[in-house]
């Protein structure tokens, strides 16, 4: 059961007869009257078991997008059900979010409108309802006739990636006087999967245009070590004499040159580090989410280029793996695999991850390690593995840097800021030294902020593609 603000107000009104007849019997009589009226109101309210509630499955969405979950309510009794239903979700699911939140902000409240809103809030609290009902709110009023089925939609806007869960639903049924009512909670499981936002997809059209140029769909042809033969054409002044096909020249009795196009069907392996170094937050998102964004952009670009993509995510164990594929649903498979991943407060076992890379691909390939450029972690565990991987593969480390380090470096207005600037300078120097050590091993380091890392990694891939180094 539950009591409302009206019950508390009715108890407070007892101060009037107490002031008129100031003795203990007046207090006891008033309390007895109030509780008797409350019990009668509770009994007349009716049972909450008259409703049968089911939930429809909610489709996955990208992080930050809006969706709805649907509840079906059936009144199995012979009496009309008037009450309220509350759908309880995890706070990060954003239950009750409107589809267009900007509409509320666009209205200028003014003095009288603000006063009306305050009165409405007071009225709602007095009636015992936690919040006024809305079309997509997680608390909604019920008015279901006997045998009738109604559908209710609750708006969801997740604020965290992964599976956001519904805990339970709560049914309330107030008495006619509104003093008290009956309440029952039911376990009704539900979930919505928030996929990675993939904000870097805005960079994909421009990179695809560059790829089409490299791929020979325009008049531009590139030539370099390891590129694939495309076709023959007549020699034009300015062509490289090394591209002349002497056998074809002898057959045609005219000078013929070979044209080349970037290699296709190459292998790209993306290794996502989910250890403690990826748990650090930069701005309002973890490093892990920014690394996912870069991996998705590179996977989309390489897939359009005709290359095979492998995805591995792990720390001390392999959590997810997507096998090499050029199918159209590559991104769907990757975002589905990434959605439930979370950083763990453990060191990464790079020996295990390196062995998994060797088992995944045996020939020459591009291996991208999406891991923060943390000097201590790299020196202790990653460096020995990199020495082996760099001998067999083209290795790139894609690291998400913190732009706040550069900001602290420039601020020396007081003593505290000066110490922060010194610490920032020391950290940046250590990262540069670590990158130099990795460069001597033949490993390319791309260290950028969350917004700049995805396009920088895609540009490096295109550069390798144009030079035939994959």
ZIJO-V933847 format. One record per helix or strand of 3 or more residues. SS is the DSSP state (helix for helix, strand for strand). FROM is the first residue (numbers start at 1). TO is the last residue. Records with the same first field share a line. If there is no record, write none. Layout:
SS=FROM-TO + FROM-TO
This chain:
helix=5-12 + 14-20 + 24-45 + 48-50 + 91-93 + 102-106 + 110-127 + 199-214 + 241-243 + 246-252 + 276-278 + 287-304 + 330-339 + 350-360 + 375-392 + 403-410 + 415-440 + 450-467
strand=51-55 + 67-75 + 81-89 + 139-144 + 149-156 + 162-174 + 180-186 + 190-195 + 228-234 + 256-261 + 267-273 + 308-314 + 318-325 + 366-370 + 394-400 + 444-448
